[in-house]
Amino acid sequence: SSGINAEWPLRPGPLSIMSHSTYNIQWNEAQNHIKELLEYEAGTDTQKPETDRVSAFQTAAVIYIKYIQVFRKLEECYYQIVHPQKRIVLKHVLDGTMGRLLELKNEMVNLEFSEYHFFDDVLSDMKLTPADIEIPVPRYFTQDNEKDIKDRMKLMAETLAKYRLDETSDKKEEIKMSLEEAIKIIQVHERARQGCLRAKFMREIRAQEEREKMLSLQGASTMDPDVASTIIQKVWKGYSQRNKTLKLREEELIFIGMQPNTDAQVHHKDSPVSKVNKREEERVLIQAQHEREYQDALVNIKEKIREAEGPDIKENMQDQIRQWFIETRDATGKFPDYPSDDEGGSGAIFKTKNGEGGEEGGEEGGKKKGKKGKKKKGEKKEKKKKGKKKGGKDKGAGGGEDDDGFKMVPSMFIPGIEEASMTYEEIWKQRDETENFQQKYDAELIKELKRGEVESEIRVQVDDLMRQELKNLKAALQKDMGKKGGKGSAKKKGGKKKDKKGGKKGKKEKDLTPDRTIESLYEELVKEGILVQFPKVKISDYLGEYSYLGTTLRQANIEPMPSLSDVRRVVTEYGILPMGSQTVHETAPHVKSIMIAGPHGTGKRMLVNALCSELGANLMDLSAENICGKYPGKAGLTMLLHLVMKVGKLLQPTVVYIGNAEKTFVKKVAKNDVTDPKRLKKELPKIIKKMTPEDRIVFVGTSLTPWDADVKSLCQCYQKIVLIPRPDYASRYLLFKELITRHGGRLAPTLDLSSLAKISDGYTPGHVLTAVKHVLTERRIQQLQRKPLTAAEFVTPLARIDPIYKEEEEQFKKWYSKTPLGKKRARLKAEEEEGDGGGKGKSAKGGKKKGKGKKKGKK
């Protein structure tokens, strides 16, 4: 259905200590696949729109998966390639690919009217696993801003210590005692310890005496020594062989991946995984060193060019400008007006000269070019008008839908990807680097870059000199001719008027704190508890298995619930990827606010912490409970929001967290609620509306009971809604397996994880974590060697926790169906069911009701 080769092999390479050439080859492979994708996407522009919604989604899904695979390769290359100039090109391609991913995500949402997509059938066709399409978080988000993040963390720690706001201050104070009291306590405990040992020894002595007494009563053994030794040998050999067989079986199961390796050697410093991690860290250090050398070289080489070539460049420019003065005077009888800095100075002269120069055919070529340019502009205007006429009808429909079918919206990122790919093809693909084994900067490329910069700087100086020279020449000419220049003054007046006009450019927002430094504002927010610390969590720590039956269930007209893996993907796409890069954030579909709704213990706050950790962002807490009693009154609220937005914009990226987000738009406030939850009701939508793509700020709300709020107001404020379900069987199995290992447990054959995952239906990741912590105490971990874990041990702590019942999950589903996207999805599903008798054509019509596309339906 996609039109691209489904068996496109681009799997991430195995963990191995890779060389410079390996990453260069990997980059080359990724570029080849980008070229293939760009060619395919260029072909889709000329194709007819797809009339079947399912086929259109399949095409978008295949391209999306291919971009993920390319993105994974490029991210690994950017993280490990140490050549500073290659990394500049790589970053442009990486950002472009990331932006295109987000555009395709937006296309798929408009096609399916769902935040969650199921690719199990596409993965099967492409012979890929869910691990192959896991979206990685680019490590440069935090790596490139490491210094700024550390400085912010240091300032926060100092402020917390200064005002004694640190969480550790809540801990119990140390008990003060005299030296005599301390010695007395130690003596008591030491005597108790010695008494216990003495009792143990006496017990062993008595047991030994009892044994000797029994042997003396029985008399001497009558067994033949040869028979006795044979029995001992037989028992020992059997025991030894059984142990060897068991060990061999375990090794085989570990080798084929049927049993986890709990051996301590996995985390040993000489293990392959540890070696790879160590080598990656070494490459990052080399990368930083090469970057420093490159930055120094940019300055040094520029100075050398200025010293060596600067005087000649200056002299040539002056000669050319003087020649222009003479030519113009000879042709017109007067000296020309010198172009202003805004017009490009003397650079504009030479551009005009090259375009309309005195060479044969030069003028004609220029004219032709001009005509063509005008024609193109005219054509563009006509196309725009046509587009407006056509697009007027389809305002309510999905982004790429028109009267005849579904077509993808033109990409804002493809030109950037093409430009970066062209740079790669021209400079790096065939470049001979035999002399640059260490992959340091290329001096020749720096010279080409800096020569242009030096010329521009010298041109500014030359322009100042030549303006003065032209002024003197004009004055001398006027003196000779006895004329006064009136035109110049008129022009100047006109210029002034222009400036005045240009000055009025819309209202600027009033700064309530113009005289305060960013450090003092930051300190105030920390002091008031608005800017808060958060635990460092990776998005990959949010555990969840892929849902393998999504497409199958949809084909059977059953709407599947997303898995925790799908939740992780959506948060990465809407929160992490666009916020991590300024370039991507300014151009990609702008997500200003996200609402995360789900039952207790599903990891909503963990996702917020992961968002901040992966971005190195500030976390500001505007929950009703947190701002209660702070910045009172209307003026106080205005100041609070001003501080939040000012600090958020100056120290981007920023995540603004609102816990229990439904309380802001609650229909009726409880009498005993003193937190004034509706305080932000009017101001919050206004602030979110004012945000621009340049502001890397995202509002994230979490909710346990979203149905308490007015759905319309809530959905107007929160642009994207992420619904977290109860974990399915596969996710629960993974949760038990990972959490037991992380908390010091060992996965023994006696531990039946399958049964444990089956009986824990309805329990959330938070419940599972509570049960694991309850079982794996310090004492129990010490006993694991002789007493392995069993599934029964986890049943008791789970039984004490109330699970999430089916009724509560149905309540979440019912609420979600009232959201704008939920309504669209329900309408599409109903129309697809109605059109089942008419084949696939009606499914395409289903989504077009708003867009008035009835052609297919009539057929």
Disulfide bonds with the S-S distance in Angstrom:
none
